[in-house]
């Protein structure tokens, strides 16, 4: 669930960056690959084609940020589980040492 929030935040950030800075890869390249004619129609003061390019950028970079976030969380979770397992093993080892008779040590 938090991954979706990360995607939406990244999408909005890159959407805004593209609208403010203009040409920002790969949105422009993807738009040209589709061979869609550019239009002079304005939406909220921006050309409609700029919104399409910004949406492409938002999706592409949002996916990349989401993927990196998901991988980082998976690695973090595995390390945490490993650390917890090591703590359990050390506690078990301590209990075994305590329960052994003196002459076996």
C-alpha positions as CSV (number, residue, x, y, z in Angstrom):
1,X,0.0,0.0,0.0
2,X,2.8,2.4,0.8
3,X,4.3,1.6,-2.5
4,X,1.3,3.1,-4.2
5,X,1.7,6.3,-2.2
6,X,5.4,6.5,-3.2
7,X,4.4,6.0,-6.9
8,X,1.8,8.8,-6.7
9,X,4.1,11.2,-5.0
10,X,6.9,10.5,-7.5
11,X,4.4,10.8,-10.4
12,X,3.2,14.2,-9.1
13,X,6.8,15.5,-8.6
14,X,7.9,14.5,-12.1
15,X,4.7,15.8,-13.6
16,X,5.3,19.2,-12.0
17,X,9.0,19.2,-13.0
18,X,8.1,18.5,-16.6
19,X,5.5,21.2,-16.7
20,X,7.9,23.7,-15.2
21,X,11.1,22.9,-17.1
22,X,9.7,21.9,-20.4
23,X,11.5,19.1,-22.3
24,X,12.5,16.4,-19.9
25,X,13.4,12.9,-21.1
26,X,12.0,10.3,-21.8
27,X,8.5,11.9,-22.1
28,X,9.4,13.9,-25.2
29,X,11.0,10.8,-26.9
30,X,8.0,8.6,-26.1
31,X,5.6,11.2,-27.5
32,X,7.6,11.4,-30.7
33,X,7.7,7.6,-31.0
34,X,3.9,7.6,-31.0
35,X,3.8,10.0,-34.0
36,X,1.0,12.0,-32.5
37,X,0.7,15.5,-34.0
38,X,1.3,18.4,-31.6
39,X,-1.6,20.6,-30.8
40,X,-1.7,24.3,-29.8
41,X,-4.7,23.6,-27.5
42,X,-4.0,25.0,-24.0
43,X,-5.1,23.4,-20.8
44,X,-4.5,25.5,-17.6
45,X,-2.1,27.7,-19.6
46,X,0.1,24.8,-20.8
47,X,-0.1,23.1,-24.3
48,X,-2.0,19.8,-24.2
49,X,1.1,18.0,-25.6
50,X,3.1,19.2,-22.6
51,X,0.6,17.4,-20.3
52,X,0.9,14.2,-22.3
53,X,4.7,14.4,-22.1
54,X,4.5,15.2,-18.4
55,X,2.2,12.2,-17.8
56,X,4.7,9.9,-19.6
57,X,7.5,11.2,-17.4
58,X,5.4,10.8,-14.3
59,X,4.6,7.2,-15.1
60,X,8.2,6.3,-16.1
61,X,9.9,7.9,-13.2
62,X,7.2,7.0,-10.8
63,X,7.6,3.3,-11.7
64,X,11.4,3.6,-11.3
65,X,11.1,5.3,-7.8
66,X,8.5,2.7,-6.8
67,X,10.7,-0.2,-8.0
68,X,13.8,1.1,-6.1
69,X,11.6,1.7,-3.0
70,X,10.2,-1.8,-3.2
71,X,13.6,-3.4,-3.6
72,X,15.0,-1.4,-0.7
73,X,12.1,-2.4,1.6
74,X,12.5,-6.1,0.6
75,X,16.2,-6.0,1.4
76,X,15.6,-4.2,4.7
77,X,12.9,-6.7,5.7
78,X,15.2,-9.6,4.9
79,X,18.1,-8.1,6.9
80,X,15.7,-7.5,9.8
81,X,14.5,-11.1,9.7
82,X,18.0,-12.4,9.6
83,X,19.1,-10.2,12.5
84,X,16.0,-11.4,14.5
85,X,16.9,-15.1,13.7
86,X,20.5,-14.5,14.8
87,X,19.2,-13.1,18.1
88,X,17.0,-16.1,18.7
89,X,19.9,-18.4,17.9
90,X,22.1,-16.6,20.4
91,X,19.4,-16.8,23.1
92,X,19.0,-20.5,22.4
93,X,22.8,-21.0,22.7
94,X,22.9,-19.2,26.0
95,X,20.0,-21.4,27.3
96,X,21.8,-24.5,26.2
97,X,25.0,-23.4,27.9
98,X,23.1,-22.6,31.1
99,X,21.4,-26.0,31.1
100,X,24.6,-28.0,30.5
101,X,26.3,-29.6,33.6
102,X,29.6,-28.1,34.7
103,X,31.7,-31.2,33.8
104,X,30.7,-31.1,30.1
105,X,32.0,-27.6,29.5
